[in-house]
Amino acid sequence: MKHKKRNAMLLLVIVLLLSTLISACGGKNGNSGEGNGTDGANDGTVKLKMLLLGAKPADYDEVFGEVNKLLKKKINTTVDVEFLDWSDWSQKYPLRFAAKDDFDLVYTANWAFYSNQALNGGFYELTDELLKSYAPMTWKAMPKLSWDQAKIKGKLHMVPNNNQEIMDKVLLIREDLRKKYNLEPVTSPETFAAYAKTISKNEKGMSGFAAAAGGGYKWNELDNVLLEQYNEWKLVDPNIPFAYKLDDATGKVFNVYDTPEFKKLLIYYKDLADNGGWSKNVVNSKNDVWQEMKAGKAASYKRNLGSVGFDLAEARRTLPDADMAIADLTPNQKKTASISTQNGMAVHATTKHVERSLMVIDLLQNDKQIHDLTMYGITGKHYEPVGDDKFKPGASQANFTGFSYWGWNSALNRTDASYPQEATNMEADWKKKIYHYPLETFVFDDQKVKNEMASIGNVMLRYGVPLEYGLVPDLEKGQAELIKQLKVAGIDKVQAELQSQIDAFLAGK
C-alpha cells in the first residue's frame, strides 16, 4: 500500500514538473527564443527600452502609444524611450554604457560614440545571419556599401540609416535685415562677418550668430564651415584636434590648433566676439539655436542643409514678417557626402532581447505605418500626408519633433511639401561636387590612448573653446597656452598612434 502511495506521489510530481516545463517553453516560444524576459508582462509581451538623443517631445506618450499598439500586434513587443537632452547628452551617453545600465536599443552615429562604444564592447556584434533572420527587410533594402562602411575592424555593431545626405553645413540668415542695411549677399566669410556685425550693432537685443557651446562640443560652431569646409580639411574625430587634407593621398595628420589657418581664424572670431557676433555667455549657453532665431534674438545659425531647409519652410509658414534665406559660405569648395554611419541604431551589448531589438529596427526603417508615426507623428494632428513621399506639417507639429528619429532614416522618408526650392537646387548642385576622399571610411581606434584622449578633450574645453569664441584677450598667448597644455595631455602620443593607423589603413587599400 505504501508503495502505491509513493508511486502516486511520484506520478503527481512528474505531472507538475512537466506542466511547468511546458508552460516555460510556451513563454519562450512567444518570445522568439529570447527567454522569458517580459518584464512582468502577463501576456508574454516583450518590453524594450530605447535611448534616443534630444528633448522628450510633448506628445511622446500619445504617439508612441500608437506605435506600441502596432509593435505589439506585429511582433508582440513594446518600446519605452528615454531621451538624453541635447544640453548634456555627450556627458550622459558614455556613462550609461560604463554603468551597464539596463537598455536594449540606442541611437548612435559616427559623431555620437559609435566607434568608441563598438571598440569598447558597448554594442552587440551583428552578424549577417542575425540580420537576415531578424531584420530581413533592412537586409534586402540596404546597399552592401552601407553595411561595409559601418564595419569597424571587419565587424558590424550598428544598423545604419539608409538615406545618404551631404555633410556640408550652411547658415540660415535674416534676408530681410541684410536688405534693410543694404549689405552684400552672404556668400563668404567676409560678407558674413559684415552681416553679423551690422545686425548686432543696429538691431537691439539681437546677436549676429546663435551659438550654444554648453553641450560639450569642443569647437566654435562655425569651425565646420570656416575651418573644415573652407580649407577642404577633414577632422579625424571631433574630440581631438587632428585633421588631414581631403585630397592628400598620404593621409598626413596635423594639429589644427598649430596652423596658420587657425591663427588667422582666431583673429576673425575675436573681431566677431568684440562686435556682438554672439552672446557673451556663449560658453555656458545651452539654448536651442533655432528657437533663438525664431524669437528674434539671433540673426543666423549653422546646420546641415536638410535641417536648414525644413526650418526655412517652417519660418515661411509661421513667421511671415521675417524673411529668411540660406547662405553657403563655401560655394566653390569640395562637398563631402555622409557615410552610412552618420545616423543609425545599435543593440546594447547586455540586452537579453537581441533578436527582438533587430525586429523593432527592421519595422522602424521599413514598415510604412510605423515609420510615418515615429518620424512625423499622428496624421491630422502633427502632419498631413501628401501622396506617398511628402507631407504638410499639422497644427501640433512642434509637439513631436527635435529628437534623433534620424536613426531609422530610409527610403520611406517624406519631404515637406513646402520644402524650399532653393534648398533642393543647392543640394542638386552639391551632388555634382561630391568628393570621395581616401580616408572616407577610416575609423580611429583609441584603445591605446584612452587616457590621453580624455585629457586632450578636457584641455580643448577649458582652453580651446573660450579662445575660439574670442573670450581670451591675448590671442597669441592663449594659443600658445592651448598648445602647451595639449603637449602635457599627451597629444604627441595620440598623433603618433593615429598616424600609424592611417598609414596601415591606406596601405591595406
N, C-alpha and C positions, 0 to 999 in steps of 0.2 A: 504493500500500500504506500509505504514511504517513497519507494522508487517511482511509483506512478505520479505522486505529487511532485517529486523532484523533476521528473521529465516534463510535467505540465508547466512547472515554473520556468524551466529552461526554454521550452517552446514559446512561452509568453515573452520572455526576454528577447529571444531571437526575432520574434514578430515586431516588437517595439524598436529594436535596432534597425531592422530592415525598413520600417516606416520612416525612421529618422533619416536614414541614408537616402531613401527615395525622395523625401522632401528636400534634403540638401541638394541632391542632383538636379531636382526641378528648378531650385533657385539659381543654381549655377548655369543651367541651360538658358534661363531667362536673362542671363547677364553676359551672353556671348563668350562664355569661357573665361570670364574675368573674376570668378569667385563671387561671393555674396555682395559685399561692398556696396550695399544700397543705402548706407547712412540712415538706417532705421525705417526706410520706406516699406510699408506692409505689402505693397503690390509689386515689389521687385524692381521699381524704377531706379535707375542709376542716376545719382545726383553728382554732377561735376562742378568743380569750382574753376573759374577762369579769371586771370588777371589781365586787365587792359589799362592803357595809359590814357590820362585825361580826367576831367571832372565828370562825376556821375550825372548823366542827363536828368532833368527834372521828371521826364516821363519814362524813365527806365523801367519802373515796375510794370507800367501798363504795356509797353512794347514787348518786353521780354516775357511777360505773362502770356502773350500771344505766341511768341517764339517757342516757349516751353510746351505749349499745347501741341504744336506741330512736332517738336522733337520727341515728345512722349508718344505721340501717335505713330511716328515713323520708326523710331529706334528705342522706344521705352526709356528715354533719357531726358533730364532737365539740366540746365546750367544756371549757376549763380555767379554773377560777375562782381568782382571787386575792382575798383578804379584807383589807380595811383595818380594823384593830381599832377598836372604839368609843373606846378611850382616846386615839387621836391621828388619827382619820380626817379631821377637819376641817383638819388641817395637811397631811396627805399628799395628800388628794384634789386640790386645785388644783395641787399640784406635779407630779402625774402628767401633767396636761394641759400645763403650762408646759414640761415636759421633752420633750413629744411622744413619750411612751412608747408602746410597741407593744401596743395592746389594741384590741378590736373593740366590745365591749358594756360598758355601765356603768350601774349604778343611779344614778338622780337623782331629785330632788324639789324642790318649792318651798322647802324648808328645807335642801336639800343641793345648792346651787350650780347649780340648773337655769338660772335667768335669767342668772346670771353667765357660765356657760360657753356658753350659747346666744348671748349677745351678743358674747362674745369669740371665737367661731368654734371652740369646742371640740367641738361636736356637728354631725353631718351633718344637713343640712336634709331633712326627709321630706315628699315631695310626695304628693298624692292618688294619682298614678299608681304610685308605688313601693309604697304601702300596699295598693292594690287588687291589685297583681300579686304581692307577696311576703308580705303579711300579710292575706290575704283574709278569714280567719275573724274576726280582730280588727276589720277594717274593717266587717264586717257587724254584729258584736255591739256595738261601741262607739257610744253615743249621740253625735249630732252636737255636742251641747253640750260633751261632754267633749273632743272634738278642738278646739273653739273655745277652751275655757278654757286649753288647753295652748299656744296660739299666742302668740308674742312678736313684736310688730311685724308681725303678719299671717303669720308663718312658724312652722312646726312643727318642733320639734327633739327630741321625745320621743314614745314610745308610752305614754300614761298608763295607770295601772291602771283597771280597770273595776269599781270597788266603792266607792261613796261611804261615808264614815264621818263621824261628828260630831267636831269638833275639840276640844271642851272636855275639860279634864283633871279627874281626880278623885284621891282619895287611897285607899290601902289601909291600914287600921289594924288594930291588935290589939283586937278587940272584947272578948275575954276580960279584957284588962287594964283596959279602960275600965270594965267592970262591977266588976272587982276593987276599984277605987278609987272606985266609986260616982260616976263622972263623968257629966255630961250627954251626950246623943248629940252626935256631932261633925257639925255642920251649918253652921258659920260660922267665920270667922277667930278669933273669941273662944273658942269652945268647942274649937277645935283647939289653940290656944295653951295652954289649961288642961290639955288632954290630954297634949301633948308635954312640957310642963314637969313634970307629975306623974310621968309614966313615967320620964323621965330622972333624976329625983330619987330615985325609990324602987326602980327595977329596975337592979341592979348590972350595969355593962357594956353598957347599952342606951341609945342616944340616942333622942330623940323623933322625929327625921326623918332618913331616909337621903338624903344629897346627895353627888353626885360631881362637883365642879366642875372636875376636872382635864382634861376632854376638849375644852377650848377654848370652851365655852358661856359667853357674856358676861353672863349674868344669874343671879340666885338662882333655883333650880329651882322655887320657889313663885310666881315672878312671873307665870307663865301663869295661875295661879288668882287670886292676891291683887292683881295689878296689872291684867292684861288683863280677865279674866272678871268680876272684882268690879266694876270701873269701866265695863265694856262698852266697852273700848278695843280697838284692833287695832294691833299693831306692824307697821310697813311691812316691815321686814326685821330679823331678829334681830341683824344686825351693826351696826346704827345705832340710837340711842335715840329714834327718832321714832314717834309713834303718832297716831291720829285716833279720834274717837268714832264708833262704829258707825253711829249714826243721823244723823250730821252730813252733810247733803246738799251742803255746800260743800267737804267734804274738807280742812278746815284741819288741818295737822300741827303738832305741838308736841313739844318736848324733854321726854321723860318725866322725866328727872332734875331738871328745873326746875319741878316741880309740887308743890302742897301734898299731893297724894295720895302721892307718892313720899317726901316728907319724913316723913309720918306712918308710912308703912310701914317706914322705916329704924328708927324707934323700936321698932316691933313686932319686927323682925328682931333688933335688939340685945338686946332682952329675952329672946328665944328663945335666942340665942347664949350669953348670960350664964348661962342656966339649963339648959345641956346639950342644947339643941334639936338640935344636930348636932355632929359631930366638930370638934375644934379644928384638925384638919389638913385641913379640907374643901377649901381652895383647891387643894391638891395631890392630893387623893384621886381615884383612878381606879377605885374599887370598883364592882362591879355592885350596884345598889341592891336588886334582888330577892334576890340572894344574901345581902346584909346582913340583910334581913327574915327569910329562911328560917333563918339562923344565929342568930337571936335577938339581933342586935346593934343593931337599929333597930326602932322601933315604928310607922313609917309610911313610905310613899314616894308619889311622884306619877307618874302615867302617864295615857294616854288610856283611856277606858272599856273598850274591847275588850281591851287588854293586861291591865288590872287584872282583868277578868272571867276571862280564861284563867289568870292567876296564882292567883286565888282558887280556881278549880276544882282547880288543882294542889295548893294548900295543903290543901284538904279531903280530897284523896287521900293525901297524903304526910306531913302534919303534923296528925294528929288532936288533938294536945294544944294546938294554937294556933288558937283561933277568930278568924278574920279577917272584916272587913266593909268594904264600900265606903262612902266618905264624900264627899259632894258639898258643898263649902263655898260654892257659889254657886247654890243650887237655884232661885232666883227670877229670875236674870238671863237675858238673851237667850242662845240657843245658836247656834253657827255650825257649818255643815257644811263639810267639806273640798271644795275644788275638785279636779278630776281630777289635778292635778299634785302632790297630796300624796304619791304614790308613782308610780314609772314607770321605764322603761328607755330609754336613749338609745344611739345608734350613734356611736362615736368618729369625728371628722371625718377622721382619717387612715387609717381602715381600708381595706383592699383588698377587703373582703367585705361591702359594704352589703346586697346582696340576701340573702345567706345569714344575715346577722345578723338581718334582719327575719323571715326564715323561722323562726329559733330563737325569737324573741319571740312569734311567732304560735302556736307549739306550746306554749310555756310558759304562755300565757294560756288556750289553748282546747283543747288535747289532754288529755283526762281522765287518761290514764295518766301522762303526763309531768308534768302539773300536780300530781297527787297525790304523785308521787315527790319533786318538788322542794319542795313545801310541807310534807309530813308524813313523808317517809322511806319505809322499806320495810315493807310490810304484814306483820304478825305479829311485827315487831321494834320499830319505832318507833311504830306505830299500828295500830289495827284499824278498818276502815271500818264504819260503821253506816248502812246504806242508801246513798243516793247523795249525801247532803249533810251527814252527821255522821260523827264518828269518836271512838274511845276511844284515849287515849294508851297506847303499849306500854311494856314494861319499860325499853327503851333510848331513850325519847323525848328525854331530856336530851342524848343524843349527836348529835342532829340538830335543832338549834334555835338561836335567838339571832342570826340574820343577816338581811339585808334581802331575803328572798324575797317581801316585800310588793310588790316592783317589778312582779310579774305577778299581783297580786290580780285576781280576776274572779268571775263568777257561779258558777264551779266550786268556789269556796272551801267547805270543810267547816266546820261548827261543832262544837266539843267537845260530845259528848253530855251531859257533866256541867256545861256552862256554866251558871253560877248564874242562877236565875230572877230574882233581884233586879236583876242586870245587864241582863237582857232587858227587864224592866219599866221600868228607868230609861231605857234607850235609846228605848223606845216613847214615854215621856213627853217626852223631849228632842225627838223628831222633831216633836212638836206645837208646839215653841217655836223651831224653826229660823228664823233671821232672815237674809234676803238683803240685804246692805248695798251701797251704791252703788259702793264700791271693791273689791268681791269679787274681780274678775279683774285688778286693776291690778298691773302689774309695773314696778318701778323700774329704769331704765337708768342704770347708774352710770359709763358710759364717760367722761363729762366730769369726774368727781370721784373717779377711782380712787385717786389718791394720798391724797386726804383721807379716803376710806373706810378705807384701810389704817391710817392714823394714828389715826383715831377708834376702830377696833377694838382697837388696842394700848392706848389710853387706857382703854377700857372694861374690859379685862382687868386692867390694872395698878391702876387707881383704883376702878373700879365694883364689881368682884366682891368684893374684901375689905370694902368699905364695906357692901355688901348682906348679907354674911354676919356682920356685927357684929364685925369684927376691927379696926375703926378706933375708938379710944377717944372721940374728939370728933366726933360725927356732923355737926354744923353746919360745922365746919372741913373735914371730909372731903368733904362735899357741895359746898362752895364750891370746893375744890381740883379736884374732878372736873369741874365746870362750867368752871372756868378752863382746865384742860388741853384740854378739848374745843374751846374757843374757839381755842386755839393750833393745834389739829389741823385747823381749818378747818370746824367744824360749821356756821357761818353760810352758807358757800358751798354745802354739801351741802343744807341746808334750803331755800335759795332754788331750787336745781335741782330738788329733789324736789317742792316746791310747784308749780313751773311745769309739771312733767309731770302732776301730779294735776289741775291746772286744765284742761290740754289734754285729758286723758282724759275728764273729766266733761263738758266742752264737746262732745266728739265723740259722747258718748252722747245 
